[in-house]
Amino acid sequence: MDNNQFLDDPEDTSHTPAERQAASMRSTWVSVGVNVFLSCAQIGIGVMAKSQALIADGIHSLSDLVSDFVVLIASRHSQKDADEDHPYGHQRFETAASLALGIILLGVGIGMLWSAFRKLEDPDSVQQVHIIALWVAVGALVAKEVLFRYMLRVAKRVKSSMLVANAWHARSDAASSLVVSLGIIGNLAGFPILDPIAALIVGFMVSKMGWEFGWDALHDLMDRSVNEAEVEAIRTTLIETPGVRNVHDVRTRKMGDMIVMDAHLEVDADLTVEAGHDIAVMARDRVLKRHRVLNLMTHIDPWRRPDRDHDAPPPQQAS
């Protein structure tokens, strides 16, 4: 899953760092409150109701608490101003946080898989669960789905891939709660083995989600370019700048949820150096105002009319 597919509106402008940080903090603290309540309820009731699937789901909710605090720390540090050691700022702190979230999910998922396999090796040890486990699982399903929709809406509004990752962490809990509910229903219907099977499925889902988010963040840390639609939107802004004849060699790389890029601008060859510089400054300002670009490095190239003989020698002066 590519987090950037939820952030691909090239016409939308970036929110200010203060707005993004406020939205991130607010939505994450909501998630903290929900996860504290759910993890306590799921693990406590799971132990009393003898449901391994519900306990696994509670551990998943507990892992959300860890990821929430990773997001809170990253949100604070990513907004620090540029300094001598980080001339482009600290936006990649968010990308590193997304990688950490992926690793957390992967570790939790593998632990769930191991625990479920141990139960499946000894089916006779699986006990029938109490019906209260079903009500808790259904309640968790509803709460997690509502939380996911809220967090994803905030993430898309402020264009934060880190918040998208955390939102889908909540959605993975909603999906796991659905599987747990079905496993508990099967257990109550006389098929006890379905409870650890549900826990196994949840472990696989969590592991897969962790791998995808970690792999995606790793690519961003390796200077992956932004999507082609956004590059074309930026290219259009550059070409529409008065004085710019053509644009080529446009290159982009992710810096957290911002973009660092460079481009070659072609201007009339007969212009003075100062005039060409003024055009480049105007193009840069337009891009920074209209797009989520953190910095744009421009290079000016000479442009001549297509019908002009580029190789013609300069006219000879009369002696």
C-alpha positions in Angstrom: 0.0 0.0 0.0 1.3 3.4 -1.0 0.5 6.0 1.6 0.9 8.7 -1.0 -2.2 7.6 -2.9 -4.3 9.4 -0.2 -2.2 12.6 -0.7 -2.3 13.0 -4.5 -4.4 16.1 -4.9 -1.9 18.3 -6.9 -4.2 21.3 -6.7 -4.3 21.4 -2.9 -1.8 23.6 -1.2 0.1 22.6 2.0 -1.1 23.7 5.3 1.3 25.7 7.5 3.6 23.7 9.8 1.6 25.0 12.8 -1.7 23.8 11.3 -0.3 20.4 10.5 1.2 19.9 13.9 -2.0 21.0 15.7 -4.1 18.6 13.6 -1.7 15.8 14.2 -1.6 16.3 18.0 -5.4 16.6 18.3 -6.2 13.5 16.3 -3.4 11.4 17.9 -4.6 12.3 21.4 -8.1 11.1 20.4 -6.5 7.9 19.3 -4.6 7.6 22.6 -7.9 7.8 24.6 -9.7 5.3 22.5 -6.8 2.8 22.5 -6.3 3.0 26.3 -9.9 2.1 26.9 -10.1 -0.6 24.2 -6.8 -2.3 25.2 -7.8 -2.5 28.8 -11.3 -3.8 28.0 -10.1 -6.3 25.3 -7.3 -7.8 27.4 -9.2 -7.9 30.6 -12.4 -9.4 29.2 -10.3 -11.7 26.9 -8.6 -13.2 30.0 -11.9 -13.6 31.8 -13.8 -14.9 28.8 -10.9 -17.3 27.8 -10.6 -15.8 24.3 -7.1 -15.9 22.8 -8.4 -13.9 19.7 -9.8 -11.1 21.9 -6.5 -10.9 23.9 -4.6 -10.8 20.6 -6.8 -7.9 19.5 -6.2 -6.1 22.8 -2.5 -6.5 22.3 -2.9 -5.0 18.8 -4.8 -2.0 20.4 -1.9 -1.7 22.9 0.6 -1.5 20.1 -1.5 1.4 18.8 -0.6 3.3 22.0 3.1 2.9 21.2 2.6 4.1 17.7 0.5 7.1 18.9 3.3 8.2 21.1 5.8 7.8 18.2 3.6 10.0 16.1 3.4 12.6 18.9 7.2 12.7 19.3 7.7 12.8 15.5 5.1 15.6 15.0 6.9 17.7 17.5 10.4 17.2 16.2 9.6 17.3 12.5 8.5 21.0 12.8 11.9 22.2 14.1 13.5 24.9 12.1 16.4 24.1 9.8 19.8 24.3 11.4 23.4 23.9 10.4 23.3 20.1 10.5 19.8 19.9 8.9 19.7 22.7 6.3 16.5 21.3 4.8 14.7 21.0 8.1 13.6 18.0 10.1 10.6 16.8 8.0 12.0 13.4 7.5 11.5 12.7 11.1 7.9 11.9 10.0 9.2 9.4 7.5 11.4 7.8 10.1 8.3 7.6 12.4 6.3 5.8 9.6 9.2 3.3 9.4 9.0 2.8 13.1 5.3 2.2 13.0 5.8 -0.4 10.3 8.4 -2.2 12.4 6.1 -2.1 15.5 3.2 -3.6 13.5 5.5 -6.3 12.0 6.8 -7.3 15.4 3.4 -7.4 17.0 2.0 -9.4 14.1 4.8 -12.0 14.3 4.2 -12.4 18.0 0.5 -13.0 17.3 1.3 -15.6 14.7 3.6 -17.5 17.1 1.0 -17.5 19.9 -1.7 -18.7 17.6 0.5 -21.5 16.2 1.2 -22.7 19.7 -2.5 -23.0 20.4 -3.2 -24.8 17.1 -0.5 -27.4 17.9 -2.6 -28.3 21.0 -6.3 -28.0 19.9 -7.6 -29.7 23.1 -6.3 -26.8 25.2 -8.7 -24.4 23.4 -11.7 -23.6 25.7 -15.1 -22.3 24.8 -15.3 -18.5 25.3 -18.0 -16.5 27.1 -20.5 -14.5 25.0 -19.3 -11.2 26.6 -16.2 -11.5 24.5 -18.3 -11.2 21.4 -19.9 -7.9 22.6 -16.5 -6.5 23.4 -15.1 -7.5 20.0 -18.1 -5.9 18.2 -17.8 -2.7 20.2 -14.1 -2.5 19.4 -14.9 -3.0 15.7 -17.3 0.0 15.7 -14.9 2.2 17.7 -11.9 1.4 15.5 -13.8 2.0 12.3 -15.0 5.4 13.5 -11.5 6.3 14.7 -10.0 5.3 11.3 -12.4 7.5 9.3 -11.7 10.4 11.6 -8.0 10.1 11.5 -7.8 9.5 7.7 -9.9 12.6 7.1 -7.5 14.7 9.2 -4.5 13.1 7.5 -5.8 13.9 4.0 -6.7 17.4 5.0 -3.2 18.3 6.2 -1.5 15.9 3.7 0.5 13.8 6.3 1.7 10.4 5.3 2.6 9.7 8.9 -1.0 10.3 10.0 -2.2 8.1 7.1 0.0 5.3 8.4 -1.4 5.8 11.9 -5.0 5.9 10.5 -4.5 2.6 8.7 -3.1 1.2 11.9 -6.5 1.9 13.4 -8.2 0.3 10.3 -6.1 -2.8 10.7 -7.5 -3.0 14.3 -11.1 -2.7 12.9 -10.4 -5.5 10.4 -8.9 -7.7 13.1 -11.9 -7.0 15.4 -14.1 -8.3 12.6 -12.1 -11.5 12.3 -12.1 -11.9 16.0 -15.9 -11.5 16.2 -16.3 -14.2 13.6 -13.9 -16.5 15.4 -15.7 -16.0 18.7 -19.1 -16.7 17.0 -17.6 -19.9 15.6 -16.3 -20.8 19.1 -19.7 -20.2 20.6 -21.3 -22.3 17.9 -19.3 -25.3 19.0 -16.1 -25.0 17.0 -13.5 -23.9 19.6 -10.6 -24.1 17.2 -12.0 -21.0 15.3 -10.8 -18.7 18.1 -7.1 -19.4 17.7 -7.6 -19.5 13.9 -9.0 -15.9 14.1 -6.0 -14.9 16.2 -3.8 -16.4 13.4 -5.5 -14.4 10.7 -5.2 -11.2 12.8 -1.5 -11.8 13.2 -1.1 -12.2 9.4 -3.0 -9.0 8.7 -1.0 -7.0 11.2 2.3 -8.4 9.9 1.4 -7.6 6.3 0.4 -4.1 7.2 3.6 -3.5 9.1 5.7 -4.8 6.2 3.9 -2.5 3.7 4.3 0.6 5.8 7.9 -0.1 6.6 8.8 -0.7 3.0 7.0 2.4 1.8 8.8 4.6 4.4 12.1 3.0 3.5 11.7 4.1 -0.1 10.9 7.6 0.9 14.1 7.7 3.0 15.9 6.7 -0.2 14.8 9.8 -2.0 11.9 8.4 -3.9 10.3 10.9 -6.3 6.7 12.1 -5.9 3.9 10.8 -8.2 3.8 11.9 -11.8 0.6 13.9 -11.5 2.1 16.1 -8.9 5.3 16.6 -10.9 3.2 17.6 -13.9 1.3 20.1 -11.8 4.5 21.7 -10.7 5.9 21.7 -14.2 2.8 23.5 -15.4 3.3 26.2 -12.7 6.9 26.7 -13.9 6.0 26.9 -17.6 3.2 29.4 -16.9 5.7 31.7 -15.2 6.2 34.8 -17.5 9.5 34.6 -19.2 9.9 30.8 -18.9 10.1 29.3 -22.4 10.5 25.6 -21.5 11.2 23.3 -18.5 13.3 20.2 -18.4 15.2 17.9 -16.1 12.6 18.2 -13.3 13.6 16.0 -10.4 11.9 15.6 -7.0 12.5 13.8 -3.8 10.4 13.4 -0.6 11.4 15.3 2.5 8.8 14.0 5.0 5.5 15.1 3.5 7.2 18.0 1.7 9.1 18.0 -1.6 12.6 19.1 -2.5 13.2 19.6 -6.2 15.4 21.0 -8.9 14.6 22.1 -12.5 16.2 23.6 -15.5 14.4 26.7 -16.8 14.9 27.9 -20.4 14.7 31.7 -20.9 15.4 33.9 -23.9 19.2 33.7 -24.6 19.4 37.4 -25.2 18.3 38.3 -21.7 20.7 39.7 -19.2 21.9 37.5 -16.3 19.9 39.7 -13.9 16.7 39.3 -16.0 17.1 35.6 -16.1 17.7 35.5 -12.3 14.5 37.5 -11.7 12.5 35.0 -13.8 13.9 32.1 -11.8 13.0 33.8 -8.5 9.5 34.4 -9.7 9.1 30.8 -10.8 10.4 29.5 -7.5 8.0 31.8 -5.5 5.0 30.6 -7.5 5.9 26.9 -6.9 6.4 27.3 -3.2 3.1 29.1 -2.8 1.0 26.7 -4.9 2.6 23.3 -4.0 3.9 21.4 -1.0 7.5 22.2 -2.1 10.0 23.0 0.6 12.8 24.1 -1.7 13.3 24.5 -5.4 16.8 24.8 -7.0 16.6 26.3 -10.5 19.2 26.3 -13.3 18.8 28.8 -16.1 19.5 27.6 -19.7 19.4 29.8 -22.9 16.5 29.4 -25.3 16.6 30.6 -28.9 13.8 30.8 -31.4 13.4 27.6 -33.4 13.7 29.4 -36.7 17.0 31.0 -35.7 20.3 29.6 -36.9 22.0 28.7 -33.7 25.3 28.0 -35.5 25.5 31.3 -37.5 28.6 33.2 -36.7 28.3 36.7 -35.1 28.1 39.5 -37.7 31.4 41.0 -38.7 31.9 44.7 -37.9 32.9 47.0 -40.7 36.6 48.0 -40.7 
